[in-house]
Each structure stands twice: as structure tokens, then as C-alpha cells.
Amino acid sequence: MYAITGVTGHVGGATARALDEAGEPFRAVVRTPGKVRDAVVADLTDRAALAAAFTGCRGAFVLLPTNADGDDTSHRRMADTIAGAVADSGVPHVVMLSSYGADLAAGTGPIRWLHHLENRLRETGAVVTAIRSPHFQEKVADLLGAAAGAGVYPVFGESADVPMPMVATRDIGAAVAHALTRPPAASEVVGLEAPVYTERQVAEALGDRLGRKLEVITLPRPAWLGALTEAGIPPGLAAELAELYAAGEQGLLEPRGDRTRPCTTELEVTLRELV
């Protein structure tokens, strides 16, 4: 039995499906009652409930959602609660969704909270597999409104022609399920290798799916905060995202780890599902 958090999201849902296809039993852990049948209700800020959900499991999958307030204290407190629940439950192996750049303690926006969670989990005594992911291909969904409505594809950067890896969440779920069912002897960091695209290539592929040519608009760094807040993102989170984009521009988000795992789903497959 494996405990899976975030089953109503992209990665948790993909992990649950991968385990189900492999015939592996799992316990869905949700924050809101009624969303998933036969699930265990435990908020990620409730140490006792989360520990109870993990108790008796061979392994657990955890992630750290980003709160809209972008507050540093609340995210670190949530990470501490998750780690405390792991320690209390005695679950022997934990797989964590992390990110490129989580080896750095600062200068990466929201990713620094994953750095904190990685380290706190390693202090629990459980074997920890940190799955460090690049950008999700599914992030295109956030731009569908602008693309379908105004015919534009905004890029937070000086250039739309910088190649970067982009992974499908189905591949992340498969990697998590593989790690859960084949626990290592000691804690490790697994970097996901994924197909590489530029933002302009993404815009062209999305435009083909929508049946229209999209105008790629690059936004220089001074315009990031204003654009994010005008889009309705709270100022605190907007500042964190701006720092994240800057880290990408500076080349800080790299796949550093103990080993890598290839992910092969192409962007076209993901776009067919999204559009």
C-alpha cells in the first residue's frame, strides 16, 4: 500500500493511474472530502491527520503546493508539517516532487521551499527519493485564454528562442510510481530528462492546434511584476514568480542529482489532450 497526496492534480493523478495500471494498491490522500471516492482526508497542514494517512504504508508520495499568498513562512511551515508527519508515521520511503534548482537555498523563488522540504524529509530517517522536474508541458494551459482570445503567446524573458526541457506530467507520475515500487537503499535525487523546446516552438505547436498563428510577445524583466499582477496574481506570489523566471534566465535551474531518468512524451501529445 502506498499513500498518494495530490491525486486531484496532474502529478498525483498520473501517479495514481500508473500504480493502478500496475496493479499496486494505494491510499488516496485528499484535502477536501467527497472529491475522490474511498479517499483519506488529511490536509497538508494537519500533522496528525497526515501521519495517520501515511501509517502502515510501504511508501508515500508528497508534494508542496504553492499558496496564492506567496508567503515564505506558510510554505516552510507546511513543509515542516509534512516532514513531521513522515517522521511520526514511520513510513520507510518517501518520494517527493521537487524541481530543477532545488539544490539551491535561495534565489529561485518558490523552488527554495522545495529545497527546504527536501532537507527536512532527509532528517526524518525515511529513505527519500527527490524527483526533480523541469517545466511542465501542461503549463501551456495557463496561456490558453490569451492564445485563443487575443491570439498572443506571452513569454517572460528576453528571448523566445532559448531551448529548455519540458516534461509531461504523465511521465512524472510514471517516474514517481516506479520510485515508490522500487525503493533505493539510500536517499537519492533523480533528475528528469525531457524533450527540449523553445517557447516559440511551443507557441507554433499551440497555434497549429488552435488553427491560428500566435503572436509571440517577449516581456523584459522590468515588466514582469506588472504583467503578473495585472493578470490577477497576488503581489507576493508575483514577486516569487518573477524571481523564478530570473533564475531560469540566469541558468540556475539545472538537473543536478545522483542520476537521471528519461521522459519521452512529446509536446504534441500533451497539446492534443489540453486543446
N, C-alpha and C positions, 0 to 999 in steps of 0.2 A: 504494500500500500504506500502510495506517495501523496503528499499534500501539495496542492497546487493553488497558489494565490493568483488573483488577476484573471480568472477564467472567462470573464465577460469582456476582456480586452483582446487585442491582437495576439500578443505573445503567449499569454496564459491560455487563451482559447486554442491556439495552434499546438501548444504543449499537450493539452488535454486530448485533442484529437489524435496526436501522434501516439500517446500512451494507449488510447482506446483501440486504435488500429493494431497496435502490437499486443493487445490482449492483457495489458497491465492495469491492475486496479488502481484507482486514485480517489482522493478525497478533495472535492472542490471546496475552496475556502472563499467566501464572498463577504462583502461588507454590508449588503442590503438583502434582507430576507425576500424570498419569492422570485428572485431573478433566475436562479438555477435550481432545478429540482434535486432534492436529496443532498443539498449542499450544507456545509457547516458555516454558520455565521460568526465572523470574527473580524472586527475592524483592525487595521494595521496599527492603530494607536492603543489597542487594548491588549496589554501583555498577557494577562491571564487567559483570555479567550483564545488568543493566537497560540499560546503554549499548549492549551488543551487540544486545539486542532492539529498540532504537529505531533502530539504524543502518540506513540505506538507506530509511527510511520518509519519506513526504511530511509526515506529521504523527503526533502521539501524543496519546492521552488518558490523563491521570494523575489520581489521587485520593490522599487521605491518610487511610487507615483509622485509627480510634480504637482504641488498645490498651487492654485491660482495666485495666492498671495506672494509667492516667491520668497517667503521668509526663511532665512537661514536657520534660525533656532528651531522652528517647527519641523523642518526636514531632518535636522540632526536628531531631534527628539524622536521622530518616527523611526529613524534608523536604529537608535538605541533600543527602542521598544521591540523591534523585530529581532535584533540580536539577543535581547534579554529573553524573549520567548523561545528562541532556539536553544539557549542555554538551559532554561527551565524544563523544556520538553525532553531533552536528552536525545533528540533526533541526531543520528550519527553523520548524516551527509546533507549538505545544503547546496543547491545550485542557485546562483544569483544572476539576474540580468544586470549586466554592467555595460560599460561603454568604452570605446577608444578614448584615451585621455584620463581614465580613472586611476592611472598610476601617479597622477599629479595632484597635489594637495590644494592647489589654488590656481586661479587664472583661467578656469574652464567653465565658469557659470554653474549651471545645475549639476554638471558632472562631478564637481567636488563633493557633492553629497553622496555619490556612489563610491567615491574614494573612501569616505568616512564609513559607509556601510561595509565595504569590503574588509576594512581593518577591524571593525567591531565584530563581524562574524568570525574572523580568524581567532579572536580572543575567546570564543565560546567553547572551544575544544572539539567542535564538529569539523569534519573534513569539508572544505569549501571549494566549490568549483565556480569561479567567476567567469561568466560568458561575456566577453567584451565585444560589443557590436558597433559597426559603423552606422551611418544614417539608414533609416528605414526607407524602403521604396514606397511604403504606404503614406509617407509624408506628403505625397502629391495630393492626397485627399484634402489637405488644408487649403490648397490653391485652386480647387475645382470651381469655387464660386467666381473668383476673379477670371479664371480661364474661360469658363462657359458664358459668363456675363459680359465682361468688358473685353475679352479676348487678349488679356495680358498675362504674362508669367513673370512675377517679381522675383528677383534674386538678391539676397542680402550679401553683397560682395562687390568687389571692384570689377570682376570678370565672371562671365557665364561659361567660360571655356576651360575651367580647371577640372581635370578628371578626379573623381573620388569614388570609392566603393560605396555601393548602396545594396542593402540586403533585404530580401523579402522576409516578412515575419514568419511565414510558414517554415522557412529554413532555420530561423532562430528556435522555433518550437521544436523542430526535429533535433536540433543540437541539444536543447535542454533535456528532452526525453531520453536521448542517447546517454547524456551525462548522468541522469538520475538512475538509469538501469544498469550502468556500468561505472560505479563509483571508483575513483582513483584511490590509491593507497595513502596519498598525502594531498594537501590542498594545492590547487593549481589555477592558473589563469589561461583561458582559452580565447584566442583572438579569432574572430570570424573573418574569413576571406570571402569577398563577394564580387560580383560583376562591377565593372567600373564605367561610369558615365560622367559627362559634363551636364551642368544644368541646362545648357542649350539643347543637348540631345534629349533630355527629359521633356523639355518644352515641345520639341518637334514630335516626339512619340505621343505625347498627350494631345497635341493638336491633331495628329492623324486620327486618334480615337474619337475626338470631338468633331472632326470634319471641318476644321478651320485652322488657319495659320495663326499662331500666337505670337504676339509681340513680346520679346524678352526685354525686361526693364531691369537694369542693374542699379542697386541703391548703394551709394557710398556710405561709409561708416557714420558720418555725422547725421545722416538721415534715418538711421535705424530706429532709434528710440521713438522718434515722432511717428514713423510709419507703424510701428508695433502698437503704440498707444492709440493711434487713430483707428486701428483695426479692432480695438476693444480689449486689448490685453492690459491687465493692471500694471501700473508703473513698476512695481517691484519685480514682477516676473519679466517684464520687458527689458529691464536692466540686466537681469540674469541671461536672457536670451542673446542680448547684444554682446555680452562677454563671451558667450558660447560661440557666436559667429566669428568674433575676433580671434578666438583660439583656433578655429578652423583656418582662418586666413593666415595665421602665424605658423601653421604646420604642427600644432601641438597635439592634434588628435590622431595618434598613430597606433597601430596594432602591436603594442608591446606585451609580451606574455611568455608563458612556458611553452606553448605550442599553438598551432593554428588548425582550424577546421574549415574546409572549403564549403561554400554555399553557392549553388548554381542556378537558382531560379532567376530568369531574365526579367527585366522591367516590363516587357510586353505582356507577360503572363499576369503580372500584378495589375497592370492597367486594364486588362480585359475584365478583371474581377471588380475593379473600382468604378469603371465608367460603363 
